[in-house]
């Protein structure tokens, strides 16, 4: 069975998860831009950073996946992955990027990442500043857990990476092998 871990990472948090998952499973991990020919793959584990309402590199990668492939998808973002509103927002973003037939054959997981504002490129820094200013002006009752977290961590370096959260993904990979 051909298996591959593909990741879409802008600042390295998702890459760190992918490399650790590769160590845990023995499956090679590659950046989405270097994934090459995916024909013959029966299992693809895709880890993608959440940026501007989408999963980095997922849409382009999905177009290259062979029919019938088993997809394990893990999103990586700053928002709390135990908050139901955050999960719902992430799932809606995934639905916009995957065709229904592929989505039906996908196991979906969510991992918490991090952010280091000092490393953001100027465009991302400007976008985050705009979001922060908009969120800060919201009435308290309209602020979601995601909004509050963004306000609290703005202009800081935070790292919520937890390699133990990869366990369910490792288990899903193992179940696919049976």
N, C-alpha and C positions, 0 to 999 in steps of 0.2 A: 504494500500500500504506500503510495507516494503521499507524504505529508510535508507541510511547510508552515512556518509561522511568518506572517507578513505584518509589518507595522508601519504606521504613519505617525511620525513624531516631529514636531517643530523645534522643541527646546530640550528634548532628551528624556523626559520622564517616561513616556511610552516606550522608548527604546530600552530603558532600564528594565521595565517590566518584561518586554519581549526577550531580552537576553537572559533574564533569570528564568523565564518559562522555558526557554531553549535548554538551559542547564538541567532543569527539573524533568524534562520530557525526552531529551535527546533529539528533538526536532530542530533542524536548522532555522535560524531567524534571519530575515532580510528586510531591508527597507522596501516600501511599496514601489518606489521608483526603480529598484534593481531586481524586482521579483522575476522578471523574464517570463518564459513560457510556462503556463500553468496547466496545460493539457496533461492529462494523466493524473493530476492530483485528485485524490479521493477525500482528503481532509485538509482544509485550510483554516488555520487559527489566525484571525485578524485582530490586531490590537491597534486602536486608533484614538489619537487625541481629539478631544472635542474643541472645535474652533468655530466661532460664529454660527452656531446652530447646525454644524455638520461634523462628521467623523473624517478626519484628514485622510485623503487618498482612497476612501472606501468606494465611492461611486465609480471611479476609474478602474479600480481593482475588480469590482463586481462584474463589470462588463467583460472581463477577461477570464472569469471563472468557468470551468467546464460544466456542462449540464450534469445534474445529479450530485454535485460536490456537496460534502457535509461541511458547513461553515460554523465555526465557533467564533463569535464576535465579542470582543471586550472593549468597551469604551473607557477612556481615561480622561478625567476632568477634575476641575477644582471643586465642584459642588459635592455636597454630602450625598453619598450613594445609598444612604439609608432613608432619605427623605422621599416619600411617595410622589410629591410634585416634581422633584428633580428627575426621578426615574421616568415618570410620564413624559416629561419634556425630552429626555434622551431617546425614549422609544419612538416618539413622534419624529425626531430627527432621523433616526435609523430607517423608519418607514418611508421617508422621502428619498432615501438613497439606495434602497434595495428593491428589486422587483419582487412582487408578491410570491412567486414560486420559490425564489431563493430565500426570502424571509421565512417561509414556512419550514424550510430545512435548516434553520439557524438556531443555535443555542446562544442566548444573549446574556452577557455579564457586564458588570460595571465596576470599575476600579477608581480609586481616588488618587489624583495626581498631585500637582503642586504648581507653583509659579514663582518666578524670580523677576520682579519688575525691572531690575537693573540689566537683565539680559534681553528684554523685549526690543524688537526692532521698532523704529519710529511709528510705523503704521499701527502695529499692535498696541503700542503704548498709548497712542492717541485714541484708539478704539476703547481701550480699557478706561481711560480718563473720562471719555464721554459717558460710558456706561456707569461709571462710579458717580459722576455728577448727577445723572438722571436718577439713579437709585437713591442717592442721598436725599434728594428732594421729595421722594415719595412719602406720603403719610405713613405713619408706623403700621397701621392696620393693613396696608397694601404691600408691605415688604414681605417677601417670601424668605424661607431659610437660605436659599441660594443668594438672594439679594443681600441679606444681612452678612453672610459669609464674605461676599465680595467687598462690602464696605469695611468690614473688620480687617481684612487682609490687604487692602489697597496699598500699593507702593512698598510692600514688604516681600520678603522671601519666605515662602511657606512650602513645606514638603510633607505631604500626607501619604507618601508611598509606603505600602505595607505588603511585603512579599508574601505574608501568610494569606492574604486575600486571593492569591493565585490557586490555592488548594482546590476550590470547586472547578476551576478550569482544568487543572491537571486531572481531576477525577473525570471530567467530561471527555478529555482526550483518551483516557484509559478505557472508558465505556465504549468509545467509538472503535477502539481496537478489538473489542471482543466480537 
